[in-house]
Amino acid sequence: MSRELFTEILQAREAGELRVLATVASARGSTPRGPGAHLLLRPDGSFAGTIGGGCGEAEVWQEAMETMSDGRPRIVVVDLTEPVEGEDKICGGVMEVLIERVSG
């Protein structure tokens, strides 16, 4: 985890602010980021870090907002093997992403 994300988590905890962390837990095949990649979500929907961008990251963002609301951790499987319209699922792999509240 980058120093910036770690520092933001610590500051959010001290201030009692919500933050949700999405971490690539596993990756098979060709994926935009590997295990250990992080995305830190804030209550306003803005975020720091990335797990790869595109519609896969958008899917994780949506689930992370749900975790922000209900506090329940989740595992999201991002399948980049299925052809879709557009060009942003061209990697051909599968990522499992753990989403959890880390403060608040």
N, C-alpha and C positions, 0 to 999 in steps of 0.2 A: 504494500500500500504506500502511496506517495506521502511524503511529509505533509503536504497541503491538506490532503483528505483526512489524515490522522488528526492534524491540528484542528480542523473544522469540527470533527466529531467531538473532540475534547471540549471545545468552546461551546458547542451546542448542548452537551451534557451539563456543563456548569451553568448555562443559562436556562436549562429546562426546555429547550427547543427540540422539536422532532427532527429526526434524520432517519432515512432508510438507506441501507447499503445493499447493493446488488453485486454479487461476486460470481464470476464464472467459476463453477465448481469442477466441471469436467468439459472436455471438448473431444469430439471424434471427427476425423476427416478434416477438411479444410474449413477453418473458421476465422473470422476477422481478428479475434483476440483469443488468447489461451487462458488456461486456468490461472486464477489469481487476479485477473483484470477486474476493476471496480468501477461502479457508478454510484455516486452519493447523491441522493435525492432530498430536496428541501420541500417544505410544505407548500410553497408557491409553485411547485412544478419545475423550478430550475434545478440544474444538477451540475456536478463536477465529475470529471473522469469520463470514461467511456468503456463500453463492452463491445464496441464495434460499429455502431451507427446503423443507419438504415432501418428497415421495418422490423428487424429482430430487436434492435434497441428500443424501438417504439413499443413493441409488445411487452418488453420487460418494464419499461417506464410505466405503462398502464397498470401492470400488476403491482409495481412498487407503490403507486398511488393508492391502491387498495390496501396494501400493508400499512401505509401511512394512516389510513382511516381506521382500520380494524385491529391493527397490531399483530395480526397473524403472520408468521413466517410462511414462505411458499418456496417451492422449487418450480421454475418455469423451464420447459424444454423448448428451445429455439431450434426448429428444424429448418435448416437452410438448404435442404436437398430437393424440396418440391419446387417445380417451376411455377413462377407467378408472373403476373403482368409487371413489367418494369424490369429494372436491372439490379435491384438492390438485394437479391437473394441468390447471388451467383457463386457463393463460396462452395457449397456442396457438403457441408458438415453439419454436426448437431452439437449444440452447447446446452448444458444444464446450468441454470443460474439460480443461486440461493439468494432470496430476498428476505431481509430481516430489519426490524427496527434496531438502531444502535444507540438511540438517545430519545429522551422525551417521556 
